[in-house]
Amino acid sequence: MALEAPANTRPPREAHRIDEASLGRWLGEHVEGCRGGAATVRQFKGGQSNPTYWVGVEGGEGGDLELVVRKKPPGDLLPSAHAVEREHRIMKALGPTDVPVPRALGLCEDASVVGTPFFVMKYVNARIFWDPTLPELATGETSAQARAAVYRGYVDALVALHRVDYAKVGLGDYGKVGGYVARQVDRWSKQYEASRTGDVPPMEALMAWLREERPKSDDETTLIHGDYRIDNLMYTPAGGPPRVIAILDWELSTLGHPVSDLAYACMGYHLNLPGRGGLAGVDVRSLGIPTESEMVADYCEKTGRASIDDWPYFMSFGIFRLAAIAQGVYKRSLQGNASADDAGSYGAAVTMLAELGCQIAGIKPHG
C-alpha cells in the first residue's frame, strides 16, 4: 500500500519545488533505511520562514519511511536568518534529554542537492493546535479538562527546556551568556531595517523605548526556543489525554533569557490575529484555559521563582520581535519567495503589533 501524505500538505509551490530524484539519492546515501527508495515530496501548508516538506520514501532498505525535510527558502536572505543548521544541531543535542523533539536524521549543507541547505527529521504523527482557543476540543467539562492539559503541557515543555544543562549537552557555544535582551533588540532592529518597505511610526517608537529601557537583570541564561507558540508544539493524536510529544521550529533558538520565552508563550493573551486566532477578549476560564497570570504563576512554581521582574518589558520585546518577523515575511511576499500563501497580509500586522507593543510599554505610538 502506497504511503499517504498528511492532509495538511499539498504539491510544493512553484518557488519551492524540490528535485525528488536528487533528494532521494541524497537520502539513500545519508539516512539509514532510505537506500534504494523513491522519494515523494509534499509541502506542509504552514511554515512562514523555512519551507517544510513531508517526504515519503517507498521501497527502501528500511521499508516505507515517512520523513520531514526543512530547508532554507530560495532568494536573497537576511544575515543569520533561516538557520536550518542550528535547528538540526539543537534538535540532535536535545534528543537524549527530557525535552520532546523529533528525531534529527541528517543535515545537508550542499545547496546543489535541492537548491538550498536542508535537514531531515523523522515524521511525527500528531496534532497541532493552530488556534490557541483549541476549538477542535468539544464543549463540556471533559473538553475543559483537555484544554487545561494542553496548556499544562505547554508550560511543562518550556520548563524542561529551560532546565537543560546546555554545556552538558554540547551547546555551551550555542550563544553568548548574559546581555541577551540588549543584543536581541539591536539584532531585530537591524533585521527590521533590512526588510523595511515603508515607514511605521509605532515601530520606530517601540524600538527607541526598548533600547532606552533595559530589564533590571539581563544576565540570566538558559537554552531558549525563541519562537515558543502553541502551534509550534505537537500533541498526541486525538483519542486520549493531550500530551506534548515534539517541539518544532528551532530556527531562533539560542542561549538567552528564559523569561523572553515565557513572554512569547503568553503573547496570545494580547492578540487575535486573522487566520491565527488568539486569546485577546476571550473568556478563557469558561474554556478551561488558564489566564495569563495563572500561566506565569505555573511557570514560576515549576522553576522555583518568587515572581518575574520587568514583565511588561519582556512582553513588549516579544511583540516587537514578532513585528520584525512579520515585516520579513511581508518583504519576502513582495519578492515572490515567501513560504505561505497568506504572507502578503503580514504588512498590516506589523503596524498592529507595533501599536500593541507601545500600548503595553505605556508609550505613545507616534512619539
DRENBA-248570 format. One record per residue: residue number from 1; y, z, x negated of N, C-alpha, C in turn; residue in one letter. Coordinates in steps of 0.05 Angstrom, whole numbers. Each point is the difference from the previous one (the first is absolute). Example, Ala and Ser with C-alpha at 12.3 -4.5 7.8 and 13.67 -1.06 7.14 Angstrom:
BEGIN
- 1, -114, 156, -264, 24, 0, 18, 24, 0, -18, A
- 2, 21, -14, 7, 24, 1, -16, 22, 14, 15, S
% end
This chain:
BEGIN
- 1, -24, 0, -17, 24, 0, 17, 25, 0, -18, M
- 2, 18, -18, 6, 24, -3, -16, 18, 25, 3, A
- 3, 14, 6, -22, 19, 22, 1, 23, -7, 19, L
- 4, 9, 20, 15, 22, -5, 19, 25, 14, -9, E
- 5, 22, -14, -3, 25, 11, -9, 11, 20, 20, A
- 6, 14, 21, -9, 12, 19, 19, 19, -13, 19, P
- 7, 4, 12, 23, 17, -11, 21, 29, -2, -8, A
- 8, 9, 17, -19, 28, 0, -8, 5, -18, -24, N
- 9, -16, -21, -2, 4, -20, -22, 4, -28, 13, T
- 10, 9, -19, -17, 6, -27, 9, -4, -18, -25, R
- 11, 0, -26, 4, 1, -17, -24, 25, 5, -16, P
- 12, -1, 0, -26, 24, 6, -16, 24, -18, 7, P
- 13, 23, 11, -1, 25, -16, 4, 1, -20, -23, R
- 14, 14, -22, 5, 1, -22, -19, 9, 10, -28, E
- 15, 21, 17, -1, 10, 9, -26, -19, 19, -14, A
- 16, -20, 10, 15, -18, 20, -11, -29, -9, -2, H
- 17, -4, -26, 2, -28, -10, -1, -12, 6, -28, R
- 18, -26, 5, 1, -15, 6, -24, -22, -21, -4, I
- 19, -4, -8, -24, -22, -18, -7, -26, 16, 2, D
- 20, -15, -4, 22, -24, 16, 4, -21, -4, -22, E
- 21, -3, -25, -9, -20, -5, -21, 7, 14, -26, A
- 22, 26, -1, -7, 9, 13, -25, -4, 30, 2, S
- 23, 8, 12, 23, -4, 29, 4, -29, 7, -1, L
- 24, -17, -17, 13, -29, 6, 0, -12, 0, -28, G
- 25, 9, -19, -17, -10, 0, -28, 8, 25, -15, R
- 26, 25, 9, 4, 9, 24, -14, -15, 24, 10, W
- 27, -4, 3, 26, -15, 22, 11, -28, 0, -11, L
- 28, -12, -23, -2, -28, -2, -10, -2, 10, -29, G
- 29, 21, -3, -15, 0, 8, -28, 9, 29, -4, E
- 30, 14, 12, 19, 13, 26, -5, -7, 22, 20, H
- 31, -10, -7, 23, -7, 20, 20, -29, 0, 5, V
- 32, -13, 23, -3, -29, 3, 3, -9, -9, 28, E
- 33, -21, -16, 0, -12, -10, 24, 11, -26, 11, G
- 34, 21, -10, -12, 13, -24, 10, -10, -26, -12, C
- 35, -15, 1, -22, -9, -24, -14, -16, -18, 18, R
- 36, 7, -25, 1, -15, -19, 16, 9, -1, 29, G
- 37, 20, 16, 8, 8, 1, 28, 24, -19, 5, G
- 38, 3, -6, 25, 23, -17, 9, 20, 18, 14, A
- 39, 26, -3, -7, 21, 17, 10, 14, -13, 23, A
- 40, 5, 15, 22, 16, -8, 22, 24, 19, 2, T
- 41, 24, -11, 2, 25, 16, -1, 15, 0, 26, V
- 42, 8, 23, 10, 18, 3, 23, 21, 19, -8, R
- 43, 25, -4, 10, 22, 17, -7, 4, 21, 22, Q
- 44, 4, 25, -8, 7, 21, 19, 28, -5, 10, F
- 45, 5, 8, 25, 25, -6, 14, 23, 17, -11, K
- 46, -6, 24, -10, 21, 17, -10, 6, -7, -29, G
- 47, 14, 19, -14, 5, -4, -29, 26, -14, -4, G
- 48, 22, 15, 0, 26, -12, -4, 5, -6, -30, Q
- 49, -13, 14, -18, 5, -3, -28, -20, -17, -14, S
- 50, -24, 9, -3, -21, -15, -14, -20, -11, 20, N
- 51, -3, -27, 1, -19, -12, 18, -28, 12, -4, P
- 52, -14, 6, 22, -25, 13, -1, -21, -16, 16, T
- 53, -24, -2, -11, -20, -18, 12, -27, 14, 3, Y
- 54, -14, -8, 22, -28, 7, 3, -15, -23, -13, W
- 55, -20, 7, -17, -16, -20, -13, -30, 5, 6, V
- 56, -13, -19, 13, -28, 2, 5, -15, -16, -21, G
- 57, -19, 13, -14, -16, -14, -20, -28, -2, 11, V
- 58, -9, -24, 5, -27, -4, 11, -19, -12, -20, E
- 59, -25, 10, -1, -20, -12, -17, 1, 8, -29, G
- 60, 14, 21, -6, 2, 10, -28, -24, 17, -7, G
- 61, -2, 7, -25, -22, 16, -10, -3, 27, 15, E
- 62, 23, 11, 9, -1, 25, 14, -2, -3, 30, G
- 63, -6, -24, 9, 0, -5, 29, 28, -5, 10, G
- 64, 4, 0, 26, 26, -5, 11, 18, 24, -5, D
- 65, 24, -5, -10, 19, 21, -6, 27, -5, 13, L
- 66, 14, 22, 7, 27, -1, 11, 19, 13, -20, E
- 67, 20, -14, -8, 19, 10, -20, 28, -3, 11, L
- 68, 19, 12, -14, 28, -4, 5, 14, -8, -26, V
- 69, 16, -21, 1, 16, -9, -22, 30, 5, 6, V
- 70, 14, 12, -19, 28, 5, 4, 14, -13, -24, R
- 71, 19, -18, 5, 12, -15, -22, 31, 1, 1, K
- 72, 12, -7, -21, 29, -3, 0, 8, -25, 16, K
- 73, 23, 0, 13, 9, -24, 15, 9, -21, -19, P
- 74, 2, -25, 9, 10, -21, -17, 31, 2, -2, P
- 75, 11, -16, -18, 29, -1, -2, 12, 19, -21, G
- 76, 26, 0, -2, 14, 18, -18, 0, 28, 11, D
- 77, -9, 19, -16, -3, 28, 9, 20, 18, -14, L
- 78, 7, 22, 14, 18, 20, -12, -14, 14, -22, L
- 79, 15, 9, -21, -12, 14, -22, -15, 25, 9, P
- 80, -25, 3, -10, -17, 23, 5, -11, 2, 29, S
- 81, 6, -20, 17, -10, 0, 27, -27, -12, 2, A
- 82, -14, 5, 22, -27, -12, 6, -20, 6, -22, H
- 83, -1, 26, -8, -16, 8, -23, -29, 4, 8, A
- 84, -15, -22, 3, -28, 3, 8, -16, 13, -23, V
- 85, 9, -4, -25, -14, 13, -22, 1, 30, 2, E
- 86, 22, 11, 8, 3, 29, 4, -17, 10, 23, R
- 87, 0, -16, 22, -17, 7, 23, -29, 3, -9, E
- 88, -10, -20, -14, -28, 1, -9, -5, 24, -18, H
- 89, 19, 5, -18, -4, 22, -19, -2, 27, 14, R
- 90, 18, 6, 19, 0, 26, 12, -24, 3, 19, I
- 91, -7, -21, 15, -23, 2, 17, -26, 5, -15, M
- 92, -2, -13, -23, -24, 4, -17, 0, 29, -10, K
- 93, 23, 10, -9, 2, 28, -10, -6, 20, 21, A
- 94, 8, -5, 25, -3, 20, 21, -28, -1, 13, L
- 95, -16, -20, -7, -27, -3, 11, -17, 25, -1, G
- 96, -1, 15, -23, -16, 24, -1, 13, 25, 12, P
- 97, 24, -2, 10, 15, 24, 10, -5, 3, 30, T
- 98, 14, 21, 11, -2, 4, 29, 19, -18, 16, D
- 99, 15, -16, -14, 19, -19, 14, -16, -24, 10, V
- 100, 1, -5, 26, -16, -23, 11, 13, -27, -7, P
- 101, -14, -16, -15, 9, -27, -8, -23, -19, 2, V
- 102, 6, -26, 6, -21, -20, -2, -10, -3, -29, P
- 103, -24, -9, -3, -11, -3, -27, 12, -24, -13, R
- 104, 13, 4, -23, 12, -22, -16, -22, -14, -15, A
- 105, -1, -27, 1, -22, -15, -11, 8, -18, -23, L
- 106, 25, -7, -3, 8, -18, -21, 29, -8, 1, G
- 107, 11, -7, -23, 28, -9, -3, 0, -26, -15, L
- 108, 15, -20, 11, 4, -25, -14, 29, -4, -5, C
- 109, 8, -2, -26, 27, -4, -7, 6, -29, -8, E
- 110, -20, -17, 3, 2, -28, -6, 10, -15, 25, D
- 111, 25, -8, 0, 13, -13, 23, -13, -27, 7, A
- 112, -15, -12, -18, -11, -26, 5, -23, 0, 20, S
- 113, -11, 24, 6, -24, 1, 17, 8, -5, 29, V
- 114, 20, 15, 11, 9, -4, 28, 30, -3, 2, V
- 115, 13, -4, -23, 29, -4, 1, 17, 24, -10, G
- 116, -10, 24, 5, 14, 24, -10, -22, 21, -6, T
- 117, 7, 21, -16, -19, 22, -5, -9, 13, 26, P
- 118, -25, 11, 0, -10, 13, 24, -21, 21, -8, F
- 119, -6, 17, 19, -23, 19, -4, -18, -1, 24, F
- 120, -25, 10, -4, -20, -1, 20, -9, 29, 6, V
- 121, -4, 6, 26, -11, 26, 8, -21, -5, 21, M
- 122, -16, 21, 5, -20, -2, 21, 13, 1, 27, K
- 123, -10, -17, 19, 10, 1, 27, -9, 25, 14, Y
- 124, 18, 13, 14, -5, 24, 15, 2, -6, 30, V
- 125, -21, 5, 15, 1, -4, 29, 13, 25, 12, N
- 126, 24, -2, 11, 15, 24, 8, 21, -8, 20, A
- 127, 13, 21, 11, 23, -4, 18, 26, 5, -15, R
- 128, 20, -17, 6, 27, 5, -9, 17, 4, 25, I
- 129, 15, 22, 0, 18, 6, 22, 28, -11, -7, F
- 130, 7, -23, 11, 26, -12, -7, 23, 14, 14, W
- 131, -4, 11, 24, 21, 13, 15, -5, 31, -3, D
- 132, 20, 14, -10, -4, 29, -5, -4, 17, 25, P
- 133, 5, -12, 24, -6, 15, 25, -30, -2, 7, T
- 134, -14, -16, -15, -30, -3, 3, -8, -8, 28, L
- 135, 11, -22, 11, -6, -8, 28, -29, -7, 4, P
- 136, -15, -6, -22, -28, -7, 2, -17, 23, 11, E
- 137, 10, 24, -3, -15, 24, 9, 9, 5, 29, L
- 138, -20, 3, 18, 6, 2, 28, 15, 26, 6, A
- 139, 9, 3, 25, 15, 24, 8, -20, 22, 7, T
- 140, 11, 25, 0, -17, 23, 7, -3, 19, -23, G
- 141, -14, 22, 6, -3, 21, -20, -15, -9, -25, E
- 142, -21, -16, 4, -16, -9, -23, 17, -18, -18, T
- 143, 16, -17, 12, 17, -18, -16, 21, 16, -15, S
- 144, 11, 21, 12, 20, 17, -14, -13, 12, -24, A
- 145, -25, 9, 2, -14, 11, -23, -5, -21, -21, Q
- 146, -6, -24, 9, -5, -22, -20, 26, -6, -15, A
- 147, 23, -1, 15, 25, -6, -14, 7, 22, -19, R
- 148, -5, 25, 7, 5, 22, -18, -17, -3, -25, A
- 149, -25, -8, 4, -18, -4, -23, 10, -22, -19, A
- 150, 10, -22, 12, 11, -22, -16, 23, 10, -18, V
- 151, 17, 16, 11, 23, 10, -15, -8, 22, -20, Y
- 152, -20, 16, 7, -10, 19, -20, -11, -15, -24, R
- 153, -15, -21, 5, -11, -16, -22, 22, -13, -16, G
- 154, 21, -8, 13, 23, -12, -13, 12, 19, -20, Y
- 155, 3, 26, 7, 10, 20, -18, -20, 7, -21, V
- 156, -25, 4, 8, -21, 8, -19, -4, -20, -23, D
- 157, 1, -26, 7, -3, -21, -21, 23, 1, -20, A
- 158, 24, 5, 10, 23, 2, -17, -2, 24, -18, L
- 159, -8, 23, 11, -4, 24, -16, -21, -5, -22, V
- 160, -22, -13, 7, -20, -6, -20, 11, -17, -23, A
- 161, 17, -19, 6, 12, -17, -21, 18, 17, -18, L
- 162, 16, 17, 12, 19, 16, -16, -13, 22, -16, H
- 163, -25, 6, 6, -15, 20, -15, -14, -12, -24, R
- 164, -2, -26, -2, -15, -12, -22, 13, 6, -27, V
- 165, -16, 7, -19, 9, 4, -28, 3, -28, -12, D
- 166, 24, -11, 0, 3, -28, -8, -8, -5, -29, Y
- 167, 5, 20, -17, -9, -4, -28, -30, -1, -3, A
- 168, -13, 17, 16, -30, 1, -1, -13, -25, 8, K
- 169, 12, -15, 19, -12, -25, 10, 10, -24, -16, V
- 170, 14, 4, -22, 9, -21, -17, 26, -14, 8, G
- 171, 16, 15, 15, 26, -12, 10, 24, 16, -11, L
- 172, -3, 12, -23, 22, 15, -12, 23, -17, -7, G
- 173, -5, -26, -4, 22, -19, -7, 7, -18, 23, D
- 174, -7, 8, 25, 4, -17, 23, 30, 0, 9, Y
- 175, 16, 17, -11, 28, 2, 6, 13, 21, -17, G
- 176, 26, 5, 5, 14, 21, -16, -1, 26, 15, K
- 177, 0, 22, -15, -1, 27, 11, 29, 10, 4, V
- 178, 7, 8, 25, 26, 10, 6, 21, -22, 5, G
- 179, 21, 6, 14, 22, -19, 4, -7, -24, 18, G
- 180, -21, 3, 16, -9, -23, 16, 21, -10, 19, Y
- 181, 12, 17, 15, 18, -9, 21, 24, -15, -11, V
- 182, 11, 10, -21, 23, -13, -13, -7, -28, -9, A
- 183, -24, -2, -13, -9, -27, -9, -5, -19, 23, R
- 184, -11, 11, 22, -7, -17, 22, 25, -10, 15, Q
- 185, 20, 17, 2, 25, -9, 12, 12, -23, -16, V
- 186, -1, 2, -26, 10, -21, -17, -17, -25, 3, D
- 187, -26, 3, 0, -18, -23, 1, 3, -15, 26, R
- 188, 0, 15, 23, 2, -14, 25, 27, -11, 6, W
- 189, 21, 12, -12, 26, -12, 2, 0, -27, -14, S
- 190, -12, -2, -23, -2, -25, -15, -17, -20, 15, K
- 191, -23, 9, 12, -17, -18, 15, 16, -11, 24, Q
- 192, 15, 17, 13, 15, -9, 23, 21, -21, -9, Y
- 193, 14, 6, -21, 20, -19, -10, -13, -27, -7, E
- 194, -24, 1, -12, -14, -25, -8, -8, -16, 24, A
- 195, -4, 12, 23, -9, -14, 24, 22, -2, 22, S
- 196, 24, 8, -8, 22, 0, 20, 5, -28, 11, R
- 197, 5, -1, 26, 6, -25, 13, 27, 1, 15, T
- 198, 14, 23, -2, 26, 4, 13, 9, 28, -3, G
- 199, 23, 7, 12, 11, 27, -3, -10, 18, 23, D
- 200, -9, 23, -7, -9, 20, 20, 14, 26, -7, V
- 201, 24, 6, 12, 16, 24, -8, -16, 26, 2, P
- 202, -16, 5, 21, -15, 25, 0, -18, 3, -24, P
- 203, -11, -22, -9, -18, 2, -24, 16, 7, -24, M
- 204, 24, -10, -3, 18, 7, -22, 6, 30, 0, E
- 205, 6, 10, 24, 7, 28, 3, -23, 18, -7, A
- 206, -24, -7, 10, -24, 16, -5, -7, 0, -30, L
- 207, 1, -23, -13, -6, -1, -28, 19, 18, -16, M
- 208, 25, -1, 7, 20, 17, -14, -6, 29, 3, A
- 209, -6, 8, 25, -6, 29, 6, -25, 9, -15, W
- 210, -20, -16, -1, -25, 7, -13, 4, 3, -30, L
- 211, 18, -16, -11, 5, 2, -29, 16, 26, -6, R
- 212, 18, 7, 18, 18, 23, -5, -14, 27, 6, E
- 213, -16, 0, 20, -14, 25, 8, -28, -1, -11, E
- 214, -7, 21, -15, -27, 1, -11, -15, 25, 11, R
- 215, -26, -2, 3, -15, 23, 9, 3, 22, -21, P
- 216, -1, 25, 10, 3, 23, -19, -22, 0, -21, K
- 217, -24, -9, 8, -22, -1, -20, -13, -27, 1, S
- 218, 2, -14, -22, -11, -27, -2, -21, -1, -22, D
- 219, -12, 23, -7, -18, 1, -22, -30, 3, 8, D
- 220, -5, 2, 26, -28, 3, 9, -13, -27, -1, E
- 221, -25, -1, -11, -13, -26, -4, -30, 2, 9, T
- 222, -8, -19, 16, -28, -5, 7, -5, -30, 2, T
- 223, -24, -8, 4, -5, -27, 9, 11, -4, 28, L
- 224, 14, -21, 5, 10, -6, 27, -8, -28, 8, I
- 225, -2, -4, 26, -8, -26, 10, 23, -19, 1, H
- 226, 23, 9, 9, 25, -16, 0, 5, -16, 25, G
- 227, -20, -3, 18, 3, -15, 25, -18, 13, 21, D
- 228, 1, 26, 1, -20, 15, 16, 8, 0, 30, Y
- 229, -12, -19, 14, 4, -4, 29, -27, 1, 14, R
- 230, 0, 7, 26, -25, 2, 15, -16, -26, -1, I
- 231, 14, -23, -1, -14, -26, 1, -10, -8, -28, D
- 232, 3, 17, -20, -12, -5, -26, -25, 17, -4, N
- 233, -9, 13, 22, -25, 15, -1, -21, -13, 18, L
- 234, -25, 2, -9, -22, -11, 15, -17, 24, 10, M
- 235, -6, -1, 26, -16, 21, 13, -27, -10, 8, Y
- 236, -19, 19, 4, -26, -7, 9, 1, -16, 26, T
- 237, -19, -19, 4, 0, -16, 24, -2, 16, 25, P
- 238, 8, -12, 22, 0, 14, 26, -28, 10, 7, A
- 239, -2, 22, 15, -25, 11, 8, -5, 28, -10, G
- 240, 17, 10, -18, -3, 27, -10, 27, 11, -7, G
- 241, 1, 25, -9, 26, 12, -8, 13, -16, -22, P
- 242, 25, -6, 2, 14, -16, -21, 2, 15, -26, P
- 243, -8, -14, -21, 1, 12, -27, 9, -21, -20, R
- 244, 18, 8, -18, 10, -19, -20, -22, -8, -20, V
- 245, -4, -26, -3, -21, -9, -19, 12, -17, -23, I
- 246, 25, -8, 3, 13, -15, -22, 30, -1, 3, A
- 247, 14, 2, -23, 29, -4, -1, 4, -27, -13, I
- 248, 17, -17, 12, 5, -26, -10, 29, -3, -12, L
- 249, 5, -23, -12, 27, -8, -8, 12, 19, -20, D
- 250, -10, -1, -25, 8, 18, -21, 21, -13, -19, W
- 251, 12, -22, 9, 19, -14, -17, 22, 17, -11, E
- 252, 11, 19, 16, 23, 16, -9, -8, 27, -11, L
- 253, -26, 4, -4, -9, 26, -11, 9, 4, -28, S
- 254, 4, 26, -7, 10, 7, -27, -2, 30, -3, T
- 255, 11, 11, -22, 4, 28, -2, 28, 6, 11, L
- 256, 2, 19, 18, 26, 5, 13, 1, 25, 15, G
- 257, 21, 4, 16, 4, 25, 15, -17, -1, 25, H
- 258, -18, 19, 5, -17, -1, 24, 15, 0, 26, P
- 259, 23, 14, 1, 15, 2, 25, 10, -28, 9, V
- 260, 3, -18, -18, 9, -27, 7, -22, -13, 17, S
- 261, -26, 4, -7, -22, -10, 16, 0, 13, 28, D
- 262, 4, 26, 1, -1, 14, 26, 22, -10, 18, L
- 263, 24, -4, -11, 23, -10, 16, -6, -28, 10, A
- 264, -12, -17, -17, -7, -27, 8, -21, 1, 23, Y
- 265, -18, 19, -2, -21, 4, 21, 12, 8, 26, A
- 266, 23, 13, -1, 13, 11, 25, 22, -19, 10, C
- 267, 5, -22, -13, 22, -18, 9, -4, -10, 28, M
- 268, -25, -2, 9, -5, -9, 27, 14, 16, 22, G
- 269, 5, 25, -6, 14, 17, 20, 29, -9, 5, Y
- 270, 10, -16, -18, 28, -9, 2, 3, -29, 7, H
- 271, -23, -14, 2, 0, -29, 3, -15, -9, 25, L
- 272, 7, -23, 10, -16, -14, 20, 5, -30, -4, N
- 273, -16, -11, -19, 5, -27, -9, -15, -21, 18, L
- 274, 12, -22, 6, -13, -21, 15, -26, -9, -14, P
- 275, -22, 0, 15, -25, -9, -11, -15, 22, -15, G
- 276, 14, 22, -7, -12, 21, -15, -1, 26, 15, R
- 277, 18, 3, 20, 1, 25, 15, 12, 22, -16, G
- 278, -2, 24, 9, 11, 23, -13, -1, 24, 19, G
- 279, 9, 23, -10, 0, 24, 15, 27, 9, 10, L
- 280, 21, -14, -8, 27, 7, 9, 2, -1, 30, A
- 281, 9, 22, 12, 3, 1, 29, -26, 4, 16, G
- 282, -22, 4, -15, -26, 3, 13, -7, 30, 4, V
- 283, -11, 7, 23, -9, 27, 5, -27, 4, -14, D
- 284, 1, 6, -26, -24, 0, -16, -19, 23, 9, V
- 285, 10, 22, 8, -17, 22, 9, -18, -8, 22, R
- 286, 10, -16, 19, -17, -8, 23, -23, -18, -9, S
- 287, 3, -12, -24, -21, -18, -10, -20, 14, -19, L
- 288, 7, 25, -7, -17, 14, -19, 8, -4, -29, G
- 289, 23, -14, -4, 10, -6, -27, 18, 22, -9, I
- 290, -2, 10, -24, 18, 21, -10, 28, -9, -1, P
- 291, 19, 18, 2, 28, -6, -5, 5, -3, -30, T
- 292, 23, -10, -7, 7, -2, -28, -1, 27, -14, E
- 293, 11, 20, 12, 0, 27, -13, -29, 10, -3, S
- 294, -17, -6, 20, -28, 9, -2, -15, -15, -22, E
- 295, 6, -26, -3, -11, -16, -22, 7, 13, -27, M
- 296, 26, 6, -3, 10, 11, -26, -13, 27, -4, V
- 297, -2, 17, 21, -11, 26, -3, -30, -1, -8, A
- 298, -14, -20, 12, -29, -3, -7, -3, -7, -29, D
- 299, 17, -19, -10, 0, -7, -28, 6, 24, -18, Y
- 300, 21, 15, 7, 8, 23, -16, -23, 20, -1, C
- 301, -13, 6, 22, -22, 19, 0, -22, -9, -18, E
- 302, -7, -25, 1, -23, -11, -15, 7, -3, -30, K
- 303, 25, 0, -7, 8, -3, -28, 12, 26, -11, T
- 304, 1, 21, 16, 10, 26, -9, 30, 1, -4, G
- 305, 14, -16, 15, 30, 1, -1, 11, 19, 21, R
- 306, 22, 14, -7, 14, 16, 20, 17, -17, 18, A
- 307, 13, -21, -12, 17, -18, 15, 6, -24, -17, S
- 308, 16, -18, 10, 8, -24, -15, 31, -2, -1, I
- 309, 11, -1, -24, 28, -2, -3, 8, -30, 2, D
- 310, 25, -5, 8, 12, -27, 0, -15, -19, 17, D
- 311, -11, 9, 23, -15, -18, 17, 17, -24, 10, W
- 312, 25, 4, 9, 16, -23, 8, 3, -21, -22, P
- 313, 3, 10, -25, 3, -19, -22, -25, -17, -3, Y
- 314, -23, 13, 0, -25, -15, -4, -5, -19, 23, F
- 315, 7, 8, 25, -3, -18, 23, 19, -24, -2, M
- 316, 25, 5, -7, 19, -22, -4, -8, -19, -22, S
- 317, -11, 12, -22, -9, -16, -22, -23, -18, 8, F
- 318, -19, 11, 16, -23, -16, 9, 9, -23, 18, G
- 319, 19, 5, 17, 10, -21, 18, 15, -21, -16, I
- 320, 16, 8, -19, 14, -18, -18, -20, -19, -14, F
- 321, -21, 12, -10, -20, -17, -15, -14, -19, 19, R
- 322, -5, 9, 25, -12, -18, 20, 19, -23, 6, L
- 323, 26, 6, 1, 20, -21, 5, 0, -20, -23, A
- 324, -2, 10, -24, -1, -18, -24, -25, -18, 1, A
- 325, -22, 12, 8, -25, -16, 2, 3, -22, 22, I
- 326, 12, 8, 22, 4, -19, 22, 18, -23, -9, A
- 327, 20, 6, -17, 17, -21, -10, -15, -20, -17, Q
- 328, -19, 11, -16, -16, -18, -16, -18, -18, 17, G
- 329, -12, 12, 21, -17, -16, 18, 17, -22, 14, V
- 330, 24, 7, 8, 18, -19, 13, 7, -23, -19, Y
- 331, 6, 6, -25, 7, -21, -18, -24, -18, -5, K
- 332, -24, 11, -2, -24, -17, -4, -4, -18, 24, R
- 333, 7, 10, 24, -2, -17, 24, 18, -24, -2, S
- 334, 24, 4, -10, 19, -22, -3, -10, -20, -21, L
- 335, -15, 10, -20, -11, -17, -20, -26, -14, 8, Q
- 336, -11, 10, 22, -25, -12, 11, -26, 11, -12, G
- 337, 1, 22, -14, -25, 11, -12, -6, 28, 8, N
- 338, 11, 9, 24, -7, 27, 10, -29, 0, 9, A
- 339, -13, 23, 0, -28, 2, 7, -6, 2, 29, S
- 340, 20, 6, 17, -5, 4, 28, 19, -17, 17, A
- 341, -9, -6, 25, 15, -19, 17, 27, 12, 9, D
- 342, 2, 27, 3, 24, 12, 11, 20, 8, -22, D
- 343, -3, -10, -24, 17, 9, -22, 29, -6, 5, A
- 344, 6, -22, 15, 28, -7, 5, 15, 21, 16, G
- 345, -14, 17, 14, 14, 20, 17, 9, 24, -17, S
- 346, -7, 1, -25, 6, 23, -16, 29, 2, -9, Y
- 347, 16, -22, 3, 28, 1, -7, 15, 20, 16, G
- 348, -4, 0, 27, 13, 19, 17, -9, 28, -5, A
- 349, -25, 3, -8, -11, 27, -6, 15, 14, -22, A
- 350, 10, -16, -20, 14, 12, -23, 24, 16, 10, V
- 351, 17, -12, 17, 23, 13, 10, -7, 25, 16, T
- 352, -19, -3, 18, -8, 22, 17, -10, 24, -17, M
- 353, -16, -6, -20, -11, 21, -17, 22, 14, -16, L
- 354, 18, -16, -11, 22, 11, -16, 18, 18, 17, A
- 355, 5, -8, 25, 16, 17, 18, -14, 26, 6, E
- 356, -26, -1, 4, -16, 24, 5, 1, 18, -24, L
- 357, -3, -11, -24, 1, 16, -24, 26, 14, -3, G
- 358, 22, -13, 7, 27, 12, -1, 2, 23, 20, C
- 359, -11, -4, 24, 1, 20, 20, -15, 25, -9, Q
- 360, -23, -3, -11, -16, 24, -9, 14, 13, -24, I
- 361, 13, -16, -17, 15, 12, -22, 26, 13, 8, A
- 362, 9, -6, 24, 25, 11, 9, 25, -13, -11, G
- 363, -2, -27, -6, 23, -14, -11, 8, -23, 19, I
- 364, 24, -9, -3, 10, -22, 17, -11, -26, -11, K
- 365, -13, -16, 17, -12, -25, -9, 19, -19, -14, P
- 366, 25, 1, 6, 19, -20, -11, 20, 12, -19, H
- 367, -7, 22, -12, 19, 12, -18, -12, 21, -18, G
% end
